[in-house]
Amino acid sequence: MTDIQHDIDIELVARLRLAVGRLARRLRQQAEADLTPSGLSALAVIERGPLTLGELAAKERVRPPSMTRIVAKLEESGLVNRSPDEKDGRVFRVALTTEGRQAIQKIRTRKNAYLSKKLRSLPSDEIDALEKAVGTLERILEADA
């Protein structure tokens, strides 16, 4: 792989940061749920499979005590449950409940509907540009994984 460096216009960097931040904020507003952004994010990660609190904290890049508080609120809301690990009873795994799966699906449906409505108003060349940009953004995010 070649190491290509480009001079990046700081104005482009600032515009991209602001646009991504504003879009994320608008999408969060569409959730219309009594969940924090941290809670929503944790639900999405837990959906992929039961995790220990430590694994979840690492994936979300937060400290374990913070994740413990987030999971406690999700558990109080009936969206997740904790169960002992089959191999180590001292460790608990967190999984979505049926209500948690329904909540995350409802939230995604609202966000997708909002974004679909916005995208339908764009000309096809801008849709094509967004399709390319999404691939680029995904590669940027994968580099951090």
Disulfide bonds with the S-S distance in Angstrom:
none
